Amino acid sequence: MDYVKQYRSFINSYYFAEGIRITAGVTLPAIILNFFGLLHIGIVVSLGALCVSVSDMPGPILHRRNGMRATVIIIFFVSLITGFVSYSPVLLGFLIAIFCFLFSMIGVYNSRVNAIGMSALLVMVLGIQQVHNSPQGIALNALYVAAGGVWYMLLSITLYSFRPYKLIQQALGENIMSVADYLRSRALFYNKQVDYDKVYGLLLEKQVIVQNQQQTLREMLFKSRHIIKESTTTSRTILMIFSDTVDLFEKTTTTFYAYEALHKYFDNTDILERFRTIIMEMANELDEIGLSVQSGKYSREPVDMQQHLKELQQYFNTFRDSQRNPENLEALLSLRKILQSLDDISVRLYTLHHYTGYDKKSAADYKLPGDYEHFVTPTDLSWRLLPDNLSLKSNTFRHALRVSIATTAGYILSHIFSLGHGYWILLTIIVILKPAYSLSRERNYQRLAGTIFGALLGLGILTLIKNESALFAIMLLFMIGSYSFMRTRYLFSVIFMTPFVLIMFYLLDTAHFQVILQDRVIDTAIGSVIAFGATFLLVPAWEKEQIKTYMIDAVKESITYYKNVSLPYVNESSSVLDFKISRKNAFVAQANLAGAFSRMLAEPKSKQVHSKLTHQFVVMSNMLNSHIATLSYYSPTLSIKYRSTDFSPVIDDTLEELEDCIAILNKVAWQEEEDDHPELALNKHANELIEKRRTEIQQGLMDTDTRIRLGELKPIIDQFLFISRLAGDLKRTSQKLSA
């Protein structure tokens, strides 16, 4: 692992900037008001700032601003209502049950609204301990909370106004580095004795990350007026970087070959290792581009990589001439196609390097599409979504029930046993419980382990360091670390969070610190146990119940993608817009399926149904999209040249197989038609070309029209046949799953 590169990535990331912003937003009110002897007010104001920071998620500035405004209003009323009912334990219990259900239920809209609900629950839980003797005190407390929220909102918007493109650059750079990780994973196929199942699993994991990031970037880019409407050098360049990165990712997913055949013929040579080396070098170049985009600095052109690629091309020509024989002809053709693909990727890398210079003259010539609205989903905030989801069929409804019941149980338990910091139990439950069992289990482990480790770390610091100024500085560092990892590595976030909480309580109340430390660990353990029980016992939502829905969606989107790619090879053309939309939808659906399967594997064994068959389906679905992407690779230059109705039977048969797959998964009646083997004609034509070329090689004829035609047409035929076979395999696997 390159720790220097990891450090550069972290320092330039959005998450580190967010950690600093939240730390400043939360601590400054308390520090300033403490200077005037109003620390108790400063803590309440800081609480409001903390709650609004939760809803300040990455996205278009308009959505961020509206989200923070809504949060300020909601936390004001939640704080007000909590204060007025806090005098009665019974009323407070009912309030906790109602608010936990309501503010968990609104997560049905989107992640930002879900974060607003989390902010409301946070201010409710932390406000339980506030004691006010008069309505005026309760109202003032709510106003202080709202004031803290307004302060953080103004801070966030002000910082954004100074660098309006920074957030998008940070997210875009991170996505480029995720594509680099995906490319490194593909390089593993060139290792000797490669574990194909393990590598495919890793590829699926990396693909989910890339697709989720690209979805977020589409929202940030295409819903931001200053990016789409304002034609500045920076905005135009950012759009071109994103567009080319999406195209580059598609190129990295292409599959020209069967890796087993390459290893069969070339494992006793060094050619595959040379290919792996250049792929790793390209991945490193992508990392450098990503870091440059994040930091806003120009990246150097990949001179060394271009030279190494040229050397590989020369070596391959020599290798091909010395190793060529009639048996390995197809494998050599595959290697040449890989080399051509790597050359194409290198050109795109060169272009991305050029973009990082934000050249004004070049930016004016960039051709930007004007169809952005087709790539984002409009935000649906219709009130009908709530009543439509008031059913056990809705995962959000189930989740809301779990949160409500679990927090109410935690409150009753803390009240019965008079636990000193019982609200930590509720806070633990709210943070741990997630709609999916696997996510809740992971959070549970991370919360408990992070708290124990963090408590030991905090205790060690407090034992060794007594200077309050030094402790305060260390607390700030832990806060930055905790908030920086909050959205990415929750375990690290909790490890940093626990010492800063302990140091804060130590500075506020040194005499009762040991009690606070004990309460922190015990309450977290109790909350974790309740959360685990709720996840497993209270209307759980298992992935096996909806995995087929993801399968059907994936096949549907692959059908549309295949239609747009294959039609130009027959007699029709699909628009670039239709192609790009279908490509996006196919990869998103594939990522959703892979994510659902990954979550299912994290569930108890008893809740996993047909995991091996499901894994086969997921891998074949991924390979299907890869081969469709490969077919699209040839389309711009060769679809018209080799356009023929000979492809029609295979295309029609493939689409029928995939439609049957959907019908089988839906348990809808379908008719098994007699297989007339439409692929035989294409196979025959390809074999005739191969045999003719083998004869030419035996006769010493190197440069012929057959060689050119074989090099261009044979890979296209192969892709149609690969896709046809995968469609049949998916259909058979669907039959086994539905049996």
C-alpha positions in Angstrom: 0.0 0.0 0.0 1.3 3.4 -0.9 0.8 5.3 2.4 2.0 8.6 0.9 -0.7 8.4 -1.8 -3.3 7.4 0.9 -2.3 10.4 3.0 -2.6 12.8 0.0 -6.0 11.4 -0.9 -7.3 11.8 2.6 -5.9 15.4 3.0 -7.5 16.5 -0.3 -10.8 14.6 0.3 -14.2 16.0 1.0 -14.4 14.0 4.2 -11.3 15.7 5.7 -12.7 19.1 4.8 -16.0 18.1 6.3 -14.3 17.0 9.5 -12.6 20.4 9.9 -15.8 22.3 9.0 -18.0 20.3 11.5 -15.3 20.6 14.2 -15.1 24.4 13.7 -18.9 24.7 13.5 -19.5 22.7 16.7 -16.7 24.0 18.9 -16.6 27.7 18.1 -20.0 28.6 19.7 -19.0 26.9 23.0 -15.5 28.5 23.0 -16.8 32.0 22.3 -19.7 31.9 24.7 -17.5 30.3 27.4 -15.2 33.4 27.1 -18.3 35.4 28.2 -19.1 33.0 31.0 -22.0 31.4 29.1 -20.7 27.9 28.6 -24.0 26.2 29.4 -25.6 28.2 26.5 -22.6 27.5 24.2 -23.1 23.8 24.7 -26.7 24.0 23.6 -25.8 26.1 20.6 -23.1 23.6 19.6 -25.7 20.9 19.8 -27.8 22.7 17.2 -24.8 23.1 15.0 -24.0 19.4 15.3 -27.5 18.4 14.4 -27.6 20.5 11.2 -24.1 19.2 10.2 -25.6 15.7 10.0 -28.0 16.8 7.2 -25.2 18.7 5.4 -24.6 15.9 2.9 -22.8 16.2 -0.4 -25.0 17.3 -3.3 -26.2 20.4 -5.2 -25.9 23.6 -3.1 -29.7 24.2 -3.5 -30.5 20.8 -1.9 -27.9 21.3 0.8 -29.3 24.7 1.7 -32.9 23.6 1.7 -32.0 20.5 3.7 -30.2 22.6 6.4 -33.1 25.1 6.5 -35.6 22.3 7.1 -33.4 20.8 9.7 -33.2 24.1 11.6 -37.0 24.4 11.7 -37.5 20.7 12.7 -34.9 20.6 15.5 -36.4 23.8 16.9 -39.8 22.3 17.3 -38.5 18.9 18.4 -36.4 20.6 21.1 -39.4 22.6 22.1 -41.8 19.6 22.3 -39.2 17.5 24.1 -38.6 20.2 26.7 -42.4 20.5 27.4 -42.9 16.7 27.9 -39.6 15.9 29.7 -41.2 16.5 33.1 -43.3 13.3 32.6 -41.5 10.0 32.1 -44.6 8.5 30.6 -45.2 11.3 28.1 -41.5 11.3 27.2 -41.7 7.5 26.5 -44.6 8.0 24.1 -42.8 10.9 22.5 -39.7 8.8 21.9 -41.8 6.0 20.3 -43.7 8.4 18.0 -40.8 10.6 17.0 -38.5 7.6 16.3 -41.2 6.0 14.1 -42.0 9.3 12.3 -38.4 10.5 11.7 -37.3 7.0 10.6 -40.3 6.7 8.3 -39.4 9.9 6.3 -36.3 8.1 5.1 -38.6 6.7 2.4 -37.9 9.9 0.4 -34.2 9.9 0.0 -30.9 9.9 2.0 -31.0 13.7 2.6 -34.4 13.5 4.2 -33.3 10.5 6.1 -30.4 12.6 7.5 -32.8 15.3 8.5 -34.8 12.7 10.4 -31.6 11.5 12.1 -30.9 15.1 13.1 -34.3 15.4 14.7 -33.8 12.2 16.7 -30.3 13.4 17.7 -31.6 16.6 19.2 -34.5 14.7 20.9 -32.2 12.2 22.6 -29.5 14.7 23.6 -32.2 17.1 24.9 -33.7 14.5 27.2 -31.2 15.4 29.9 -31.9 19.1 29.7 -33.9 20.3 32.8 -35.9 23.5 32.6 -38.1 24.9 35.3 -40.2 27.3 33.2 -41.7 27.5 29.7 -39.4 30.5 29.1 -36.4 28.3 29.7 -37.7 25.6 27.4 -38.4 28.1 24.7 -34.9 29.7 25.1 -33.3 26.3 24.9 -35.1 25.6 21.6 -34.0 29.0 20.3 -30.4 28.3 21.2 -30.6 25.0 19.4 -32.0 26.7 16.3 -29.4 29.5 16.6 -26.6 26.8 16.5 -28.2 25.3 13.4 -28.4 28.7 11.7 -24.7 29.4 12.6 -23.6 26.1 11.1 -25.7 26.6 7.9 -24.2 30.1 7.4 -20.7 28.7 7.9 -21.2 25.9 5.4 -22.8 28.2 2.8 -20.1 30.8 3.3 -17.3 28.3 2.9 -19.0 26.9 -0.2 -19.2 30.4 -1.8 -15.4 30.8 -1.6 -14.8 27.5 -3.4 -18.0 26.5 -5.2 -16.4 23.8 -7.3 -14.2 22.2 -4.6 -16.8 19.7 -3.3 -17.4 18.4 -6.8 -13.7 18.2 -7.6 -13.1 16.2 -4.4 -15.9 13.8 -5.2 -14.8 13.5 -8.8 -11.2 12.8 -7.9 -12.3 10.1 -5.5 -14.4 8.5 -8.2 -11.4 8.4 -10.6 -9.3 6.7 -7.9 -12.1 4.1 -7.4 -11.9 3.4 -11.1 -8.2 2.9 -10.6 -9.0 0.3 -7.9 -11.4 -1.4 -10.2 -8.7 -1.6 -12.9 -6.2 -3.0 -10.4 -8.7 -5.7 -9.6 -9.0 -6.6 -13.3 -5.2 -6.9 -13.5 -5.4 -9.9 -11.0 -6.8 -12.0 -13.9 -3.3 -12.0 -15.4 -1.7 -13.6 -12.4 -0.7 -17.3 -12.6 -3.0 -19.6 -10.6 -5.6 -16.9 -10.3 -8.7 -17.5 -8.2 -11.4 -16.5 -10.6 -14.3 -16.6 -8.1 -12.4 -14.4 -5.7 -11.4 -11.8 -8.4 -15.0 -11.7 -9.7 -16.2 -11.1 -6.2 -13.7 -8.3 -5.8 -14.7 -6.8 -9.1 -18.4 -6.7 -8.1 -17.5 -5.0 -4.9 -15.4 -2.3 -6.6 -18.1 -1.8 -9.3 -20.7 -1.1 -6.6 -18.4 1.6 -5.2 -17.8 3.2 -8.6 -21.5 3.2 -9.6 -22.6 4.7 -6.3 -20.1 7.5 -6.6 -21.1 8.2 -10.2 -24.8 8.4 -9.1 -23.9 10.9 -6.5 -21.8 12.9 -9.0 -24.7 13.0 -11.5 -26.9 14.5 -8.8 -24.2 17.0 -7.8 -23.3 18.0 -11.4 -26.6 17.8 -13.3 -28.7 19.5 -10.5 -26.3 22.3 -9.9 -27.2 25.4 -11.9 -23.7 26.9 -11.7 -22.3 23.8 -13.4 -24.9 23.3 -16.1 -26.0 26.9 -16.8 -22.8 28.9 -16.3 -20.3 28.2 -19.0 -17.0 28.8 -17.1 -13.7 27.1 -17.8 -13.9 25.2 -14.5 -17.5 24.0 -15.0 -17.0 22.9 -18.6 -13.8 21.1 -17.7 -15.4 19.3 -14.7 -18.2 18.1 -16.9 -15.7 16.8 -19.5 -13.7 15.0 -16.8 -16.8 13.3 -15.5 -18.0 12.3 -19.0 -14.7 10.9 -20.0 -14.3 9.0 -16.7 -17.7 7.3 -17.3 -16.5 6.3 -20.7 -13.2 5.2 -19.4 -14.9 3.0 -16.8 -16.9 1.3 -19.5 -13.7 0.6 -21.3 -12.2 -1.0 -18.2 -15.2 -3.4 -18.0 -14.8 -4.7 -21.5 -14.0 -8.5 -21.8 -12.5 -9.6 -25.1 -11.4 -13.1 -24.1 -11.5 -16.1 -21.9 -8.7 -15.7 -19.4 -8.4 -19.5 -19.0 -7.4 -19.8 -22.7 -4.7 -17.0 -22.2 -3.2 -18.9 -19.3 -3.4 -22.2 -21.1 -1.2 -20.9 -24.0 0.9 -18.3 -22.4 1.6 -19.2 -18.7 5.0 -20.4 -19.6 5.9 -17.0 -21.0 6.2 -13.5 -19.5 3.7 -11.9 -21.8 0.8 -11.9 -19.3 3.0 -10.5 -16.6 4.0 -7.6 -18.9 0.3 -6.9 -19.6 -0.5 -6.9 -15.8 2.4 -4.5 -15.2 1.2 -2.0 -17.7 -2.4 -2.2 -16.4 -1.1 -1.5 -12.9 0.8 1.4 -14.2 -2.3 2.8 -15.8 -4.1 2.4 -12.5 -1.4 4.4 -10.8 -1.8 7.1 -13.4 -5.5 7.3 -12.7 -4.6 7.7 -9.0 -2.4 10.7 -9.9 -5.2 12.2 -12.0 -7.7 11.7 -9.2 -5.4 13.4 -6.7 -4.8 16.3 -9.1 -8.6 16.7 -9.6 -9.1 16.7 -5.9 -6.4 19.3 -5.2 -7.2 21.4 -8.3 -3.6 21.2 -9.5 -2.3 20.3 -12.9 -1.0 16.7 -13.3 2.0 15.7 -15.3 1.5 13.8 -18.6 2.2 10.0 -18.4 5.4 10.1 -20.4 6.8 6.9 -18.8 3.6 5.0 -19.3 3.4 5.9 -23.0 7.0 4.7 -23.4 6.3 1.5 -21.6 3.2 0.9 -23.6 5.1 1.4 -26.8 7.7 -1.1 -25.6 5.0 -3.6 -24.9 3.6 -3.2 -28.4 7.0 -3.8 -29.9 7.6 -6.8 -27.6 4.1 -8.2 -28.5 4.9 -8.0 -32.2 8.1 -10.0 -31.7 6.4 -12.4 -29.4 3.5 -13.0 -31.8 5.9 -13.7 -34.7 7.9 -16.1 -32.6 5.0 -17.9 -30.8 2.4 -17.9 -33.5 1.0 -21.3 -34.6 -2.4 -22.5 -35.8 -3.4 -23.6 -32.2 -2.9 -20.3 -30.4 -4.2 -18.1 -33.2 -7.4 -17.0 -31.4 -5.5 -16.4 -28.1 -3.0 -14.1 -29.9 -6.0 -12.3 -31.5 -7.3 -11.7 -28.0 -4.0 -10.4 -26.8 -3.9 -8.0 -29.6 -7.4 -6.7 -28.8 -6.3 -6.3 -25.2 -3.4 -4.3 -26.4 -5.6 -2.1 -28.6 -7.9 -1.5 -25.6 -5.0 -0.5 -23.4 -3.8 1.9 -26.1 -7.3 3.4 -26.1 -7.3 3.7 -22.3 -3.9 5.4 -22.5 -5.2 8.0 -24.9 -8.1 8.7 -22.5 -5.6 9.0 -19.6 -3.6 11.5 -21.6 -6.8 13.5 -22.2 -7.7 13.5 -18.5 -4.2 14.7 -17.6 -4.8 17.6 -20.1 -8.1 18.5 -18.5 -6.5 19.0 -15.1 -4.8 22.1 -16.5 -8.2 23.9 -16.9 -7.0 25.6 -20.1 -9.3 28.4 -21.1 -8.7 28.0 -24.9 -9.3 24.3 -24.8 -12.4 24.6 -22.6 -14.1 26.9 -25.1 -13.9 24.1 -27.7 -15.3 21.3 -25.4 -18.5 19.9 -26.9 -20.9 19.4 -24.0 -24.2 17.5 -24.3 -27.3 19.2 -23.3 -29.3 16.2 -22.2 -28.3 16.1 -18.5 -31.9 15.9 -17.2 -32.1 12.4 -18.6 -29.4 11.1 -16.3 -30.8 12.1 -12.9 -34.0 11.1 -11.1 -36.3 14.0 -10.1 -36.7 14.2 -6.3 -40.2 13.0 -5.4 -41.4 14.6 -2.1 -45.0 13.7 -2.6 -46.9 13.1 0.7 -48.4 10.0 -0.8 -45.2 8.1 -0.4 -45.7 7.9 3.3 -49.2 6.3 3.3 -48.1 4.1 0.4 -45.3 2.7 2.5 -47.3 2.0 5.7 -47.1 -1.7 5.1 -44.9 -4.6 6.2 -44.0 -4.9 2.5 -42.0 -1.7 2.9 -38.5 -2.0 4.3 -38.7 1.6 5.5 -41.8 0.8 7.5 -40.2 -2.2 9.1 -37.1 -0.2 9.9 -39.2 2.6 11.5 -41.0 0.0 13.7 -37.7 -1.5 14.8 -36.3 1.9 15.7 -39.4 2.9 17.6 -39.7 -0.3 19.6 -36.0 -0.6 20.3 -35.6 3.0 21.5 -38.7 2.8 23.7 -37.4 -0.4 25.3 -34.0 1.3 25.8 -35.7 4.3 27.4 -37.8 2.1 29.8 -34.7 0.1 30.7 -32.6 3.3 31.4 -35.5 4.8 33.5 -36.1 1.6 35.5 -32.4 1.2 36.5 -31.8 5.0 36.7 -28.7 4.9 34.5 -26.7 8.1 34.8 -26.3 8.7 31.1 -29.1 6.6 29.8 -29.5 8.7 26.6 -26.3 7.1 25.4 -28.3 3.9 25.1 -30.9 5.6 22.8 -28.1 7.3 20.8 -26.4 3.9 20.3 -29.6 2.3 19.1 -30.4 5.1 16.7 -27.0 5.1 15.2 -26.6 1.4 14.9 -30.0 0.4 13.5 -30.1 0.4 9.7 -32.8 -0.9 7.3 -30.6 -3.9 6.3 -29.5 -6.5 8.8 -26.0 -6.7 7.4 -25.4 -2.9 7.9 -26.9 -3.0 11.4 -24.7 -5.9 12.4 -21.6 -4.2 11.0 -22.4 -0.9 12.8 -23.1 -2.8 16.0 -19.7 -4.4 16.0 -18.0 -1.2 15.0 -19.8 0.8 17.7 -19.0 -1.6 20.5 -15.4 -2.3 19.5 -14.7 1.3 18.7 -16.0 2.4 22.0 -13.9 0.0 24.0 -10.8 0.7 22.1 -11.4 4.5 22.1 -12.1 4.4 25.9 -8.8 2.7 26.5 -7.1 5.3 24.3 -8.8 8.2 26.0 -8.0 6.8 29.4 -4.4 6.5 28.5 -4.2 10.1 27.3 -5.9 11.4 30.4 -3.5 9.4 32.6 -0.4 10.7 30.8 -1.4 14.3 30.1 -2.8 16.7 32.7 -2.4 20.1 31.0 -5.9 21.3 30.0 -4.7 23.3 27.0 -2.9 20.2 25.6 -6.0 18.1 26.3 -8.2 20.6 24.5 -5.9 20.6 21.5 -5.9 16.7 21.4 -9.7 16.7 21.7 -10.0 19.0 18.6 -7.7 16.6 16.7 -9.9 13.6 17.7 -13.0 15.5 16.7 -11.6 16.2 13.2 -10.7 12.6 12.9 -14.1 11.4 14.1 -16.1 13.7 11.7 -13.7 13.0 8.8 -14.4 9.2 9.0 -18.1 9.4 9.9 -19.4 8.7 6.4 -16.6 6.3 5.2 -15.0 4.3 8.1 -17.3 4.2 11.0 -15.0 2.1 13.2 -12.3 4.7 13.0 -14.9 7.4 13.6 -16.0 5.8 16.9 -12.4 5.1 18.0 -11.7 8.9 17.6 -15.2 9.9 18.9 -14.9 8.2 22.3 -11.7 9.9 23.5 -12.9 13.3 22.5 -16.2 12.7 24.4 -14.2 11.5 27.4 -11.8 14.4 27.3 -14.7 16.9 26.9 -16.5 15.5 30.0 -13.2 15.4 31.9 -12.7 19.1 31.2 -16.3 19.9 32.1 -16.5 17.7 35.2 -13.2 16.2 36.4 -14.6 14.9 39.7 -17.2 12.6 38.0 -15.0 11.4 35.1 -14.7 7.8 36.3 -18.5 7.5 36.4 -18.8 9.0 33.0 -16.2 6.5 31.6 -18.0 3.6 33.1 -21.4 4.8 31.9 -20.1 5.3 28.3 -19.0 1.7 28.0 -21.9 0.1 29.8 -24.6 2.2 28.0 -23.0 1.5 24.7 -23.0 -2.3 25.4 -26.7 -2.2 26.5 -27.6 -0.2 23.4 -25.7 -2.6 21.1 -27.5 -5.6 22.7 -30.9 -4.0 22.2 -30.1 -3.0 18.6 -28.9 -6.5 17.8 -32.0 -8.1 19.2 -34.2 -5.6 17.4 -32.5 -6.3 14.1 -32.9 -10.0 14.4 -36.3 -10.3 16.0 -38.4 -7.2 15.1 -40.0 -7.6 11.6 -36.6 -8.2 10.0 -36.1 -7.6 6.3 -34.0 -10.3 4.7 -32.4 -9.8 1.3 -33.7 -13.2 0.2 -37.1 -11.6 0.1 -36.2 -9.1 -2.6 -33.1 -10.4 -4.3 -35.2 -11.6 -7.3 -36.5 -8.1 -7.8 -32.9 -6.9 -8.2 -32.3 -9.8 -10.6 -35.3 -8.9 -12.8 -34.3 -5.2 -12.9 -30.7 -6.2 -13.9 -31.9 -8.4 -16.8 -34.4 -5.7 -18.0 -31.8 -3.0 -18.1 -29.3 -5.4 -19.8 -31.9 -6.1 -22.5 -32.3 -2.4 -23.2 -28.5 -1.9 -23.2 -28.1 -4.9 -25.6 -30.7 -3.6 -28.0 -29.0 -0.2 -28.2 -25.6 -1.7 -28.8 -26.6 -4.5 -31.2 -29.0 -2.7 -33.6 -26.3 -0.8 -35.4 -24.8 -4.1 -36.5 -28.1 -5.0 -38.3 -29.8 -2.2 -40.1 -30.8 0.4 -37.5 -29.1 3.0 -35.4 -29.6 4.0 -31.8 -29.0 7.5 -30.6 -26.0 8.3 -28.5 -28.4 9.5 -25.7 -30.3 6.3 -25.7 -27.1 4.3 -25.6 -25.7 6.3 -22.7 -28.9 6.1 -20.7 -29.2 2.4 -21.2 -25.5 1.9 -20.3 -26.0 3.9 -17.1 -29.1 2.1 -16.1 -27.6 -1.4 -16.8 -24.5 -0.7 -14.7 -26.6 0.8 -11.9 -29.0 -2.2 -11.8 -26.0 -4.5 -11.8 -24.4 -2.6 -8.9 -27.7 -2.8 -7.0 -27.9 -6.5 -7.6 -24.3 -7.0 -6.5 -24.9 -4.9 -3.4 -28.0 -6.9 -2.4 -26.1 -10.2 -2.9 -23.2 -8.9 -0.7 -25.7 -7.9 2.0 -27.3 -11.4 1.8 -24.0 -13.1 2.4 -23.6 -11.1 5.6 -26.9 -12.4 6.9 -27.3 -15.6 9.0 -26.8 -18.8 7.0 -30.3 -19.8 7.6 -31.5 -16.7 5.8 -29.4 -17.3 2.7 -31.3 -19.1 -0.1 -29.5 -20.6 -3.1 -26.4 -18.5 -2.4 -24.3 -20.5 -4.9 -26.8 -20.2 -7.7 -27.4 -16.5 -6.8 -23.7 -15.9 -7.0 -23.5 -17.5 -10.4 -26.4 -15.3 -11.6 -24.7 -12.2 -10.3 -21.4 -13.0 -11.9 -23.0 -14.0 -15.2 -25.1 -10.7 -15.2 -21.9 -8.8 -14.7 -20.2 -10.7 -17.5 -23.2 -10.1 -19.8 -22.8 -6.3 -19.4 -19.1 -6.6 -19.8 -19.5 -8.3 -23.2 -22.2 -5.9 -24.3 -19.7 -3.1 -23.4 -17.1 -4.8 -25.4 -19.5 -5.1 -28.4 -20.1 -1.3 -28.1 -16.3 -0.8 -28.2 -16.3 -1.9 -31.9 -19.5 -0.1 -32.9 -18.2 3.4 -33.8 -15.7 2.1 -36.4 -16.9 -1.3 -37.5 -20.7 -1.6 -37.1 -21.4 0.0 -40.5 -18.5 -1.8 -42.2 -19.8 -5.3 -41.1 -23.5 -4.5 -40.9 -25.4 -7.6 -41.9 -28.8 -9.3 -41.3 -26.8 -12.5 -40.4 -26.6 -11.1 -36.9 -30.4 -10.8 -36.6 -31.2 -14.5 -35.6 -28.6 -14.4 -32.8 -29.9 -11.0 -31.5 -33.5 -12.2 -31.6 -32.7 -15.5 -29.9 -30.6 -13.7 -27.2 -33.4 -11.3 -26.4 -36.0 -14.1 -26.2 -33.7 -16.0 -23.7 -33.4 -12.9 -21.6 -37.2 -12.2 -21.7 -37.8 -15.8 -20.7 -35.4 -15.3 -17.8 -37.6 -12.4 -16.5 -40.7 -14.5 -17.0 -39.2 -17.4 -15.0 -38.1 -15.2 -12.1 -41.6 -13.6 -12.1 -43.1 -17.1 -12.1 -45.1 -16.1 -15.2 -46.0 -18.7 -17.8 -43.6 -18.8 -20.7 -43.3 -21.0 -23.7 -40.2 -23.1 -24.4 -39.5 -22.7 -28.1 -37.5 -25.2 -30.1 -33.8 -24.1 -30.4 -32.9 -23.8 -34.0 -29.3 -22.9 -33.1 -29.1 -19.4 -34.7 -25.5 -19.1 -33.6 -24.3 -21.9 -36.0 -24.2 -19.6 -39.0 -22.0 -17.1 -37.2 -19.8 -19.9 -35.8 -19.4 -21.3 -39.3 -18.4 -18.0 -40.8 -15.9 -17.4 -38.0 -14.4 -20.9 -38.3 -14.1 -20.5 -42.1 -12.1 -17.3 -41.5 -9.9 -19.0 -38.9 -9.2 -22.0 -41.1 -8.4 -19.8 -44.1 -6.0 -17.7 -42.0 -4.3 -20.9 -40.6 -3.7 -22.0 -44.1 -2.2 -18.7 -45.0 0.1 -18.9 -42.0 1.2 -22.3 -43.0 2.0 -21.0 -46.5 3.9 -18.1 -45.0 1.4 -15.4 -46.0 1.4 -12.8 -43.3 -0.3 -9.6 -44.4 -3.5 -10.5 -46.3 -7.1 -9.3 -46.5 -8.1 -12.3 -44.5 -5.9 -11.2 -41.6 -7.5 -7.8 -41.5 -11.0 -9.2 -41.8 -10.4 -11.9 -39.1 -8.9 -9.3 -36.8 -11.9 -7.0 -37.1 -14.9 -9.3 -37.7 -14.0 -12.3 -35.5 -14.0 -10.4 -32.2 -17.5 -9.0 -33.1 -18.8 -12.4 -33.8 -17.2 -13.7 -30.6 -19.0 -11.1 -28.5 -22.4 -11.9 -30.1 -21.8 -15.6 -29.3 -20.6 -14.9 -25.8 -23.7 -12.8 -25.1 -25.9 -15.5 -26.6 -24.3 -18.2 -24.4 -24.6 -16.0 -21.2 -28.3 -15.4 -22.0 -28.9 -19.1 -22.1 -26.9 -19.7 -18.9 -28.9 -17.0 -17.1 -32.1 -18.6 -18.2 -31.0 -22.0 -17.0 -29.9 -20.5 -13.7 -33.2 -18.8 -13.3 -35.0 -22.1 -13.8 -32.9 -23.6 -11.0 -33.6 -20.7 -8.7 -37.3 -20.8 -9.3 -37.6 -24.6 -9.1 
